[in-house]
Amino acid sequence: MLNHSTLLLLPNPREITLSQDSYRFPISGSIVLPSTGEESSMPAAQKLQAVIKQALNLHLTLSIGTRPTVVSACIFSYVPSLSEQAYEIVVDQSGIVVSYSSPVGAFYAVATLKQIIEQSGRSIPHLHIRDEPDFGARGITVDISRNKIPKQETLYRIIDLMADLKMNQLQLYIEGTPFAYESFPQVWELETPITGEEILLLDAYCKARYIELVPNQNSFGHMEGWLSRPEFNALAEIPEGFMLPKELYMGDVYPEGLFMHPGTFDTEDPAVLPLLEKMFDDLLPYFSSNQFNVGCDETYELGLGKSKALAESQGKGQIYLSFLQKIYELVTKRGKTMQFWGDIIIQHPELIPHLPKDIIAMEWGYSAEHPFESDTLKFREAGIPFYVCPGTSSWNSITGRSDNMFANLRSAAIHGKNNGSIGYLITDWGDHGHWQHLPISYTGYVYGAALSWNVDNNLDVDTAKYLNTFIFADRSEGIGQLLLDLGNYYQLESEIIRSNDTEMSLLLRTNLDNLLIVEKLTEEHFNNLEEYMLSIEARLSGLDLQCDDADLVLKELSNGIHFVKHAVQLGRIKLQLASAPDSIDPNLITEQINDLNVLLHQYRLLWTERNRLGGLDQSIWRLLRLRGQYEALKSK
């Protein structure tokens, strides 16, 4: 009989009691809906009907009201005293009773029953569950702007995963032109963007699963895709581009400095707000959500160009706040509640009380040490509603950074709950080519979803087991731990703390003649990394995945491992270039070129399985540059 140690529920519910008795589903019977018609449980009942059919091969009919002649396997009971997202499940000898006050509460109850049925089979344990979430909004931001724009079916897969995890908000991060703006066909005509029609379909797909598809378009900084174009360049703070201040980048990665293309609006140019209005009016009608994330993070060059004199007289923070308020007016004029990234305003805490009280600050940070506690307190004390926004730690890592991910997600949940956060948004970015494959992000999705539902009961939830059981259907029960281990290779690198990065990823992204990154790395580091990755690679053959994309998942993991192994060998070459450049064996470089060609070929093929073709060339340009540098080294 199942008990607490064998029955996996993720998220763990707020309260659960189990007994050793069990209820056996009848061969024929009914799923009973209440006769009141209030707060319809029909979508949840239909979902339960489909779950039972697929898992048990039983067809239970839907009926309204109980009758002596009908066996009631499950009764949905409307209880208005429950909170909106709460539910209660009782299983005893007479069957299942689901109590709810809204359709979404009933839907979440079925998500729990689905996990129980898929583990228990036809006989499920007697139990009593009372449950509701800690955070009202629980979601994921998927970066569709850094090269990788998922196919529609890939987004549907993510949405289904979210529904099973009781998540209720999805944001697709937009900067540049991953969306087909109808007023600006010239900016995306050579790309493969998501169209308005596709957003309508996604919005409907989300709605059917009680997920809000929130528009997310950066509107202040991160505007390089627009401001680098001749027709919009004059709207930039520094149209010619600029060198990023030294304190904002790693000197060993960019020893000659980091040039940035123009990315921040000139806040005083009268043409900026009309441009934003037109962009908003192209985007927003396709979303039914009443919220809108306008970004406004990382406005690096603000106060350094056209606004320098104004910044010296008023202060950079005041310029930022004034323009933020103008964007707020555009958003509220369109009937939306504005969300914005809080990283700039948090640098000017004295200005936080001047924010509109119905704006939502998105407090983001991706390191284990990010100060969620102190930052969220500033918003709380000013009476500004806020989300906490940790990350999956997948980007700039190739295969993840598991320990950092766990700590980051946990810290955001604990301090967000303690300080009254209204939302928990897991971010999944694609910086520098979006080299990580989708399954790398699943561990962060799962653990973050569990924490966002109930912090205290999910701090030590078995993420690996959930991955094994419900995502990959792995009969070997090995892929969950393999993914976690794969995401910890960075622990074998040097002791330098790299914010949102791993040294193996940096080796692949920097010039071959940049030898600074290996100054703290030794042959022993690379030997340990190679041995570690080979041991994980050997475990792939022992997996027995039964999910519908099993072959693709294995190829993606193999390709991720290949990336890291290539970086290890590249690191050894750099060590040799640093110590004895004239002793480089041309045959070794030839082998490395051939290996990179294979890696690139596999990566291109895998890209098109889940993603649109547009963006692939941009994703691999650094790898092509590396290949050219290998060839130049070989010819010396």
KOLLUM-370109 format. One line per field, with one value per residue (C-alpha): residue number from 0; residue in one letter; x, y, z. Coordinates in steps of 0.001 Angstrom, whole numbers, plus 524288, in hexadecimal, padded with zeros to 5 digits. Example, Ala and Ser with C-alpha at 12.3 -4.5 7.8 and 13.67 -1.06 7.14 Angstrom:
BEGIN
lumvo: c(0,1)
bagu: c(a,s)
X: c(8300C,83566)
Y: c(7EE6C,7FBDC)
Z: c(81E78,81BE4)
***
This chain:
BEGIN
lumvo: c(0,1,2,3,4,5,6,7,8,9,10,11,12,13,14,15,16,17,18,19,20,21,22,23,24,25,26,27,28,29,30,31,32,33,34,35,36,37,38,39,40,41,42,43,44,45,46,47,48,49,50,51,52,53,54,55,56,57,58,59,60,61,62,63,64,65,66,67,68,69,70,71,72,73,74,75,76,77,78,79,80,81,82,83,84,85,86,87,88,89,90,91,92,93,94,95,96,97,98,99,100,101,102,103,104,105,106,107,108,109,110,111,112,113,114,115,116,117,118,119,120,121,122,123,124,125,126,127,128,129,130,131,132,133,134,135,136,137,138,139,140,141,142,143,144,145,146,147,148,149,150,151,152,153,154,155,156,157,158,159,160,161,162,163,164,165,166,167,168,169,170,171,172,173,174,175,176,177,178,179,180,181,182,183,184,185,186,187,188,189,190,191,192,193,194,195,196,197,198,199,200,201,202,203,204,205,206,207,208,209,210,211,212,213,214,215,216,217,218,219,220,221,222,223,224,225,226,227,228,229,230,231,232,233,234,235,236,237,238,239,240,241,242,243,244,245,246,247,248,249,250,251,252,253,254,255,256,257,258,259,260,261,262,263,264,265,266,267,268,269,270,271,272,273,274,275,276,277,278,279,280,281,282,283,284,285,286,287,288,289,290,291,292,293,294,295,296,297,298,299,300,301,302,303,304,305,306,307,308,309,310,311,312,313,314,315,316,317,318,319,320,321,322,323,324,325,326,327,328,329,330,331,332,333,334,335,336,337,338,339,340,341,342,343,344,345,346,347,348,349,350,351,352,353,354,355,356,357,358,359,360,361,362,363,364,365,366,367,368,369,370,371,372,373,374,375,376,377,378,379,380,381,382,383,384,385,386,387,388,389,390,391,392,393,394,395,396,397,398,399,400,401,402,403,404,405,406,407,408,409,410,411,412,413,414,415,416,417,418,419,420,421,422,423,424,425,426,427,428,429,430,431,432,433,434,435,436,437,438,439,440,441,442,443,444,445,446,447,448,449,450,451,452,453,454,455,456,457,458,459,460,461,462,463,464,465,466,467,468,469,470,471,472,473,474,475,476,477,478,479,480,481,482,483,484,485,486,487,488,489,490,491,492,493,494,495,496,497,498,499,500,501,502,503,504,505,506,507,508,509,510,511,512,513,514,515,516,517,518,519,520,521,522,523,524,525,526,527,528,529,530,531,532,533,534,535,536,537,538,539,540,541,542,543,544,545,546,547,548,549,550,551,552,553,554,555,556,557,558,559,560,561,562,563,564,565,566,567,568,569,570,571,572,573,574,575,576,577,578,579,580,581,582,583,584,585,586,587,588,589,590,591,592,593,594,595,596,597,598,599,600,601,602,603,604,605,606,607,608,609,610,611,612,613,614,615,616,617,618,619,620,621,622,623,624,625,626,627,628,629,630,631,632,633,634,635)
bagu: c(m,l,n,h,s,t,l,l,l,l,p,n,p,r,e,i,t,l,s,q,d,s,y,r,f,p,i,s,g,s,i,v,l,p,s,t,g,e,e,s,s,m,p,a,a,q,k,l,q,a,v,i,k,q,a,l,n,l,h,l,t,l,s,i,g,t,r,p,t,v,v,s,a,c,i,f,s,y,v,p,s,l,s,e,q,a,y,e,i,v,v,d,q,s,g,i,v,v,s,y,s,s,p,v,g,a,f,y,a,v,a,t,l,k,q,i,i,e,q,s,g,r,s,i,p,h,l,h,i,r,d,e,p,d,f,g,a,r,g,i,t,v,d,i,s,r,n,k,i,p,k,q,e,t,l,y,r,i,i,d,l,m,a,d,l,k,m,n,q,l,q,l,y,i,e,g,t,p,f,a,y,e,s,f,p,q,v,w,e,l,e,t,p,i,t,g,e,e,i,l,l,l,d,a,y,c,k,a,r,y,i,e,l,v,p,n,q,n,s,f,g,h,m,e,g,w,l,s,r,p,e,f,n,a,l,a,e,i,p,e,g,f,m,l,p,k,e,l,y,m,g,d,v,y,p,e,g,l,f,m,h,p,g,t,f,d,t,e,d,p,a,v,l,p,l,l,e,k,m,f,d,d,l,l,p,y,f,s,s,n,q,f,n,v,g,c,d,e,t,y,e,l,g,l,g,k,s,k,a,l,a,e,s,q,g,k,g,q,i,y,l,s,f,l,q,k,i,y,e,l,v,t,k,r,g,k,t,m,q,f,w,g,d,i,i,i,q,h,p,e,l,i,p,h,l,p,k,d,i,i,a,m,e,w,g,y,s,a,e,h,p,f,e,s,d,t,l,k,f,r,e,a,g,i,p,f,y,v,c,p,g,t,s,s,w,n,s,i,t,g,r,s,d,n,m,f,a,n,l,r,s,a,a,i,h,g,k,n,n,g,s,i,g,y,l,i,t,d,w,g,d,h,g,h,w,q,h,l,p,i,s,y,t,g,y,v,y,g,a,a,l,s,w,n,v,d,n,n,l,d,v,d,t,a,k,y,l,n,t,f,i,f,a,d,r,s,e,g,i,g,q,l,l,l,d,l,g,n,y,y,q,l,e,s,e,i,i,r,s,n,d,t,e,m,s,l,l,l,r,t,n,l,d,n,l,l,i,v,e,k,l,t,e,e,h,f,n,n,l,e,e,y,m,l,s,i,e,a,r,l,s,g,l,d,l,q,c,d,d,a,d,l,v,l,k,e,l,s,n,g,i,h,f,v,k,h,a,v,q,l,g,r,i,k,l,q,l,a,s,a,p,d,s,i,d,p,n,l,i,t,e,q,i,n,d,l,n,v,l,l,h,q,y,r,l,l,w,t,e,r,n,r,l,g,g,l,d,q,s,i,w,r,l,l,r,l,r,g,q,y,e,a,l,k,s,k)
X: c(80000,804AE,808E6,80FCB,81CD4,81843,80D7C,81376,80B39,811A7,80EEA,80D54,7FFFD,7FE14,7F784,7F66D,7F2B5,7F383,7EE5B,7F177,7E3F6,7E134,7D62E,7D4FD,7CF6A,7C354,7C324,7B7CE,7B34D,7B1FF,7B944,7AECE,7ADC4,7A591,797FD,7994B,7A096,7A8B3,7B739,7B71E,7BFE6,7BD88,7CB7E,7D14B,7C7C9,7CB08,7D96F,7D77C,7CF98,7DAD1,7E502,7DD5F,7DB7B,7E9DB,7EF6B,7E55B,7DE68,7D16A,7C6B2,7BF2A,7B391,7B0C1,7A3F8,79D58,79855,798B5,78F08,78D1E,78F04,79C12,7A924,7AF7B,7BE2D,7C134,7B872,7BBD0,7B64D,7B53A,7B964,7B950,7C089,7CD28,7D68B,7D740,7E2DF,7E082,7DB3A,7D890,7D8EB,7D339,7D4C4,7CDF6,7C663,7BB61,7C416,7CA26,7C4C5,7CAF9,7C73B,7C9F4,7C4E2,7C97B,7CC60,7DAEF,7DA63,7D3A4,7DDD5,7E8ED,7E251,7E242,7F0BE,7F31A,7EA23,7F14B,7FE16,7F77E,7F0B6,7FCDD,8047F,7F9E3,7F266,7E45E,7E567,7E8A9,7EB2F,7E130,7E5AF,7E1E2,7E877,7E67F,7EE36,7F033,7FBF8,8053D,806D8,7FB0E,802A1,80C0A,8126B,81D7F,823D7,82920,8332B,82F0E,837F2,845B7,845DC,83D2D,82EAF,8277F,81E33,80FEF,80FD9,81BA2,81441,80871,8114B,81613,80825,803BF,80F24,80B51,7FD3B,8015F,80977,7FE23,804CC,7FC54,80479,80D06,814DC,81C1D,8271E,827DB,832E3,83661,82CFB,828DF,81AF5,81575,811DC,807F8,80BE4,81A44,81B5D,828D5,82ED7,82B47,82940,835CA,832C4,8292D,821AA,8157C,809B0,7FDBD,7F585,7FECA,7FDD4,7EF06,7F05B,7FA09,7F146,7E5B7,7EE1E,7F29C,7E4E8,7DFF6,7EA2E,7E7CD,7F4AD,7F5A1,7FDF0,803C9,809D0,81800,81ED9,82AC8,82823,833C4,840A6,843EE,83F0F,84B19,842EF,83BC7,845AD,85050,847CF,849B3,83B6A,83B63,849A3,84784,83E7A,849D4,85065,85D7D,85AC8,868CC,86970,8722C,87C14,875C5,87B4F,885CD,87E6C,873A7,87B79,8863D,89387,8994E,88E22,88EF6,89D09,89B82,88E85,88093,87A5B,86B92,86274,858A3,84E41,847CC,83DFD,840C0,8361B,8349F,832BB,8246D,8242A,826D0,81976,81204,81AC7,817D4,8094B,80969,8110B,807AD,7FBE2,8017D,80428,7FA0F,7ED54,7F18C,7F214,7E62C,7EE4A,7EC34,7FAA9,8065D,814C7,81BDB,82980,83187,83D5D,84BDE,84B20,859EB,85C99,85224,85887,864E4,860FA,85675,85118,85E2E,85B9E,84DE8,85347,85D19,85272,8471A,84D9A,84D6F,8430D,83998,83B2B,8383D,82C4F,826D5,82792,82229,81668,81453,8144B,80AEA,80182,80218,7FF5E,7F427,7EE20,7ECFA,7E674,7F223,7F921,8078E,81264,82091,82DD3,8323F,8410E,842A0,838FC,83E9F,84B5A,843C0,83B8F,8379F,82FC3,82836,81D62,81AF1,816FD,80883,8026C,7FC2E,808CB,80F5C,81E07,824E0,83037,839F7,84701,84D7A,85872,85758,85B2C,851A9,84C01,83DB9,83B58,83FFC,83B4E,82D7A,82CAB,82EE1,8231E,81AE9,81DD8,81A35,80D59,8110D,80C34,816FD,81ACE,82758,82DFB,838EC,83E3D,840E7,84FB0,84F78,854BC,86352,8657D,861F9,85CE5,858D4,85E07,855CD,85A90,85998,84C1F,84704,84C73,84792,839CD,8392C,83DBF,833E4,828D3,82C3C,82E75,823C8,819C1,81EB4,81DF6,810D2,81409,807EA,80EF5,81A2D,81F6A,829EF,83244,83914,84234,849F7,855BA,86111,85A96,850D3,85940,8522E,847C8,83A0D,83B40,84629,83C04,83271,8391D,83769,82964,825CD,82C9B,82852,81A44,81A3A,81F9E,81651,80AB6,80F0A,81C4E,81D56,818BF,8210D,82E98,83381,82A01,82F13,8311E,838B9,82DCA,823BE,82C2A,82DA0,81F4A,81719,81F5A,8283A,82152,82EA1,82DA2,83BCC,838B6,845B0,843AD,83F9B,84C34,853FA,84E8B,851D8,85FA1,8615B,85E16,868C3,874CE,87792,87B28,88792,88BFD,89485,88FFC,88D5D,87F28,8792C,86C20,8628A,86DA2,876A4,884B0,8824D,877ED,88117,88BF9,88317,87E7F,88B71,89667,8A029,8AB57,8A4C8,8AC6D,8A821,89CD2,8A5EB,8AEED,8A7CC,8A58C,8AF37,8B0F9,8AB38,89ED3,89D3E,8A046,89612,88C14,88E7F,88D5E,880ED,87A74,87E7B,87857,86B8A,86C12,86D8E,8610F,85912,858F7,8529D,846D1,839BE,83146,82343,81F42,81AFA,8278A,830C0,83A3D,83B13,83DA5,848ED,84ED5,84D7B,85441,85EF5,860DE,861AF,86C05,87340,8738B,87A03,883A7,887B7,889AF,89244,89B39,89B1B,89F6C,8AAE5,8AECC,8AE55,8B6D0,8C0B6,8BFD6,8C2A2,8CE68,8D463,8CD6F,8D784,8D52C,8C707,8C4F2,8BDC6,8B768,8B133,8AB59,8A66D,89FAB,899A9,894AD,88E9C,88879,882B4,87D3E,87632,87156,86C27,8658B,85E8D,85ACF,854DA,84CA5,847F0,844A5,83A63,83387,82E06,830B8,82E79,839B1,83B82,8461E,84E59,858EB,859ED,85A87,86675,86E71,877D6,87A1A,87CB0,88635,88CFF,88E2C,89469,89E04,8A16E,8A43E,8ACA5,8B458,8B645,8BBA0,8C61D)
Y: c(80000,80D9E,81642,8232E,81D4D,81768,8207C,82C31,83869,8444F,84E83,84882,84CD0,8554B,84A73,83BEA,82FE9,82233,81544,8073C,804F9,80733,80A6A,802B9,8095D,80261,7FCE4,805E4,811AC,8204E,82CC0,8352B,843DA,84C52,84FFF,85E43,86215,86BA6,86CAC,8618F,85609,85093,8531B,84C74,84116,83F25,83F6A,83518,82CDE,82D60,82A21,81E1A,819B3,81AEE,81580,80AF5,80890,80B07,813C2,81ADC,822D8,830C1,8332F,83DEB,83A29,82D07,82209,814F6,80DAE,8140E,810FE,81DFF,81C37,82A96,835A6,843F0,84C27,85AFA,86107,86FEE,871CC,86CA4,8769C,877B0,86EAC,86586,857BD,84C35,83DC6,832CA,824A4,81A1C,80DA1,814F9,81B60,828B2,835ED,8423F,84F0A,85C07,869EC,86D13,865A1,8677D,86156,85580,854FA,854EA,849F0,841DF,844D2,83E8F,8330F,830E9,82EB2,82594,81D7F,81C57,81707,80EDE,8090D,80529,8046D,8118D,813DB,81988,8274D,8350C,840AE,84F1B,857CF,86597,86D3F,87680,87F48,883DA,88483,8797F,8799C,87870,88243,87BFD,883EB,883F3,88F57,889EF,88285,87721,878B1,86C20,8659E,8661C,857DE,85A4E,86518,85C2C,85219,85C3B,8609D,8529F,850B3,85D39,858DA,84C21,8541E,85D62,86933,87438,87E36,87D88,888CE,88874,89250,89B5A,8A461,8A6E6,8A05D,89296,8979F,89B59,8A9A4,8ACB8,8BB0E,8B7B6,8AC7A,8B114,8ADE4,89F6C,89BD8,893AB,88CE3,88281,889AA,885C7,88BD0,891FA,88674,87D17,88538,88408,87543,8751D,87DE6,874BA,868CB,86F56,87378,86591,86204,86DE3,87416,88290,885E5,89308,89BAE,89EFE,8A909,8B0B5,8BF29,8C729,8BFB8,8B38A,8BA6D,8B70A,8AFFC,8BCA8,8C74A,8C0FD,8C2CC,8CF70,8D37F,8D30C,8D5BE,8E434,8E04E,8DA6C,8E078,8DDDC,8DB17,8D750,8CD26,8CD69,8C62C,8BFC3,8C4C4,8BBA0,8B830,8B1EE,8A753,89D6F,8A2C2,89584,892E5,8A023,8A4CB,8AF4C,8B411,8B0E6,8B8DD,8B9AB,8BD0B,8C7D5,8C1CD,8CC4D,8D68B,8E505,8E834,8F63F,8F34C,8F619,8EB08,8E04E,8DF72,8DF28,8D3E2,8CC8E,8CF2C,8C955,8BD6C,8BB9D,8BCC9,8B271,8A908,8AA94,8A7AB,8997C,89722,895D7,8987F,8A551,8A5BF,8AA47,8A8D0,8B453,8B050,8BCC7,8B5AD,8B7C5,8C581,8C5AB,8D24C,8DAA5,8E757,8E4CA,8EABB,8F468,8F4D0,8F6F1,90524,901E3,8F6C8,8FFE1,90985,90072,8F375,8E743,8E0F5,8EC29,8EB47,8DCC5,8DEC0,8E989,8E13C,8D575,8DDAE,8E176,8D32C,8D09F,8DA86,8D390,8C685,8CB05,8D236,8C4CE,8BEE6,8B6F4,8B561,8B82F,8AF22,8B39B,8AE0E,8B405,8B3FC,8C278,8C865,8BFFD,8C796,8D3CC,8CF2C,8DD04,8DD71,8D0C5,8D785,8E054,8D4DD,8D35D,8CA9F,8C17D,8BEB4,8B16F,8B0DF,8A486,8A222,899AE,893A3,886F6,88412,87C16,8885C,891EF,89AF6,89759,899FE,8A81F,8ABA0,8A694,8AD85,8BA81,8B833,8B349,8BF29,8C82E,8C122,8BCAF,8AF19,8A66F,8992A,891DE,88D61,8835C,87B3E,86D9D,8704A,86997,87499,876BA,8694B,85FE3,85596,85D96,86115,85880,85C72,86AE9,868BC,861F4,86C6E,877AE,8724B,86EFD,87C66,88357,87AE2,87C4C,88AF9,88D9C,886C7,88D2C,89AC9,8994D,896CA,8954B,88D32,883FC,8842B,87A8A,8809E,878B4,880BE,87E60,88761,88563,87C17,874AE,8687A,860DD,85753,857AD,84BD3,852F3,85CBD,852A6,8510B,85F88,85F80,8541F,8586B,8668A,8627A,85A57,86582,86F70,86703,86459,86882,8614E,85416,85403,85871,84A72,84544,83A37,84171,8363A,82C83,83587,836C1,827F8,8250C,82FB5,8367B,82C16,81F86,8199C,80B53,80B9F,816E1,81D19,8292E,83231,83088,83092,83E0A,84321,83DA8,842C5,85041,84FA6,84E3F,85C8F,8589A,85296,85F4F,8696E,8702E,87D0F,88103,8831F,88A00,882A3,87B88,86FD3,86FD5,8651F,86D93,8794D,87195,86EE5,87D0B,8844D,885F2,87AE8,88425,88893,8809D,887EF,87ECC,87333,87A64,8743A,8672E,85BF9,84F21,848B5,850C4,84C4D,83E17,83E24,844A2,83AF2,82F4E,834D3,83743,829E7,82362,82A91,8277D,81904,819B5,81E1B,81057,80B19,813FC,80E76,81A18,817BB,825E1,82980,8311E,82731,8260F,834C2,836B7,82D0E,833BF,8410A,83C72,83615,842C7,84A9C,84156,842B8,8518B,85040,845CB,84E6C,859BA,85133,84E1B,85C61,85FE1,856A3,85CF1,86A52,86580,86109,86DDF,874E9,86C9F,867B3,86D36,867F4,859F0,858FD,84CAB,85002,8428D,84614,85243,84A55,84117,84C9E,85260,84560,84407,851B0,84E99,842C1,84AC0,8555B,84B84,8450E,85221,856FE,84AB2,84B4F,859C4,85765,84CE3,8564E,863D4,86C6E,86D98,87C33,87F2D,87312,87A72,88468,87994,8730B,87EA6,87DCB,86F63,8727A,87D06,87315,869B9,87462,8772F,868B4,868AB,874D6,86EB2,8623A,86993,870B5)
Z: c(80000,7FCBA,807F2,809DF,80623,7F94D,7F472,7ED96,7ECC9,7E6F0,7EB35,7F8A8,7FDAF,809A2,81174,80EA2,8165E,810C6,815A3,81208,80C4A,7FDF4,7F4A1,7E7F5,7DC0C,7D6D0,7C913,7C629,7CDB5,7CD61,7CFF7,7D62B,7D47E,7DDA6,7D91E,7DD0F,7D0B5,7D88D,7D5B4,7CBF7,7CEC2,7C119,7BC04,7C7FC,7C6FF,7B8B1,7BC09,7C683,7BD04,7B336,7BDAF,7C20C,7B40E,7B0C4,7BD73,7C0AE,7B3BE,7BA78,7B54A,7BFD4,7BB3C,7BF51,7C659,7CE05,7DB68,7E251,7E00D,7E6F1,7DA32,7D6D8,7DD28,7E05E,7DF29,7E0FE,7E58B,7E343,7EE45,7ED8C,7FA86,7F987,8066F,80073,7FABE,7EBEB,7E95B,7F4D9,7F421,7FCE3,7F957,8018E,7FD59,8054E,80329,7FC60,7F23D,7EFC4,7F399,7EE1B,7F4A5,7EDFD,7ECDE,7DF18,7D29A,7D492,7E21B,7DC50,7D18B,7DB74,7E2E2,7D677,7D45F,7E1A5,7DEBA,7D1E4,7D91F,7E2D9,7D856,7CFC2,7DB67,7E1EE,7D6A6,7D8B1,7E797,7ED8F,7FC06,80545,807F1,80BA3,80525,807F0,7FF02,7F9EE,7F4F0,7FBF4,7F000,7E864,7DB95,7D81C,7CAEA,7C13E,7B837,7ABD3,7A449,795FF,79285,79356,7867B,78A8E,78772,78AF0,781A2,7856C,789A5,7926F,79958,79ABB,7A132,7AAF4,7ADBE,7B05F,7B9A3,7C0A5,7C1F5,7C863,7D20B,7D554,7CF56,7CA62,7C2EE,7B6C1,7B138,7A443,7A55A,79994,795C6,787BF,77E4B,78248,78087,77340,7757C,76AF1,76A76,7687C,75EBB,75AA3,767D8,767B1,75962,7590E,76613,76AAE,7755C,77CCB,7763F,77C49,777EB,77ECB,78B3C,78A78,789CF,79512,79D12,79B22,79E39,7AACB,7AE9D,7AD83,7B7D1,7C087,7BCA4,7B9C8,7ADED,7B1C6,7A737,7AA19,7A192,7A5A4,7A404,7A8F3,7A93B,7A14D,79513,78CD6,782B7,77FBA,782CA,77A88,76E7F,7669E,76789,77676,779D8,77CD4,78810,78FB3,79B8D,794E0,78664,7833E,78E13,799F4,7A238,7ADFF,7BAFE,7C03C,7CC9B,7C476,7BDA4,7C03B,7BC82,7B925,7AFB2,7A8F4,7AB11,7A0B8,7A62F,7A24D,7977A,79829,78D0F,79010,798C7,7A10D,79CB6,79D5E,7A727,7A265,793F9,79091,786A5,790A8,79715,78A11,785D0,79261,790BC,78338,787FF,79364,78A72,78178,78CA5,7976A,79016,78E73,79D2F,7A5E7,7B22B,7B94D,7BCE9,7B4F5,7B84E,7B204,7B66F,7B86A,7BE13,7BBBB,7B60C,7B5AD,7AE64,7B4DD,7B940,7B172,7A465,7A097,7AE6A,7B51A,7B8A3,7BD50,7C58F,7CBDA,7CF89,7D2E5,7D577,7CD0B,7D597,7D386,7C4BB,7C57E,7CE2B,7C58B,7B94F,7C092,7C462,7B62A,7B242,7BD7B,7B791,7AA69,7B0F8,7B9A4,7AE1D,7A7D9,7B3C8,7B85D,7C55D,7C368,7C7A6,7C6C3,7CA6C,7D74C,7D5CE,7D29C,7DC3E,7E737,7E55D,7E911,7F49D,7F82F,7EB80,7ED98,7F57D,7E9B7,7E119,7DDF1,7E843,7DE67,7D715,7D92B,7DB55,7D697,7DFEE,7D886,7DBE5,7D7FF,7E180,7EDE2,7F56C,7EF12,7F9AB,7F818,8067D,806B5,7F90C,7FADB,807E8,800FD,7F821,80369,80BE1,8009A,7FE6D,7F0B1,7ECDF,7E7AA,7E24D,7E535,7D8B5,7DA4E,7CF09,7CA08,7C952,7BC0B,7B38E,7B14C,7B733,7AC10,7B58A,7C16E,7CED5,7D7BA,7E53B,7E219,7DC40,7E86E,7F178,7E909,7E794,7F60C,7FA9C,7F1ED,7F725,80580,80573,7FBA2,80422,810A1,80ABA,80400,7F5BA,7ED50,7E305,7E03A,7D251,7CE01,7C359,7B8D0,7B05E,7A3EA,7A47F,79AFE,79195,79A06,79939,7A3DF,79F50,7A500,7AE3B,7B583,7BA3C,7BF64,7CC91,7CF5F,7CA7F,7D356,7DFC5,7DE2C,7DBBE,7E822,7F057,7EA86,7EE80,7FC5F,80165,80E58,8095E,7FD16,8012D,80037,7F610,7ED87,7E0B4,7DA9F,7DD44,7D726,7CAFF,7CA66,7CC60,7C64C,7BBEC,7B638,7BA7E,7BCF0,7C0B5,7C517,7CE5D,7CAF5,7C2A3,7CDA8,7D538,7C89D,7C54E,7D2CB,7D1EA,7C421,7C946,7D385,7CAF9,7CDE3,7DBC9,7D60F,7CFD4,7D695,7E2FB,7DBED,7DDAC,7D052,7D08D,7C7D3,7C107,7C091,7BC2F,7B214,7ABBF,7AC0E,7A57F,799EB,79903,799E7,7901B,78F21,7924D,79EF0,7A8DA,7B50D,7B7EE,7B9EF,7C366,7CEF2,7C81C,7C7EA,7C0DD,7CCE9,7CB85,7BD7C,7C0BA,7CB75,7C2A3,7B7A6,7C0B4,7C68C,7B957,7B422,7BFFB,7BDA4,7AF24,7B26B,7BA75,7AEB4,7A908,7B560,7B492,7B026,7ACB5,7A87F,7A607,7984A,795A5,79BDB,79072,78F0F,79D9C,79D6C,7918A,79805,7A45E,79C55,794D7,7A168,7A693,7999D,79B63,7A8A8,7A427,798BB,7A21D,7AABA,79F61,79B5C,7A91D,7A807,79B36,7A192,7ACB5,7A2BE,79B63,7A81F,7ABC7,79F05,7930A,7896E,78DB3,7894E,78142,7747D,774F2,781F2,77BED,77058,779C8,780CE,77405,7703E,77DA2,77CBD,76F41,774CB,7804E,77759,76E66,779B4,77FA1,772E4,77180,77F89,77E91,7742A,77C1D,7863F,780AC,774E8,76B6E,76D3E,77721,774BD,76D40,77845,78254,77C70,777D0,7834A,78083,77234,77675,77F22,773B9,76B92,7767D,77777,768F4,769F7,7751E,76D76,761B1,7698E)
***
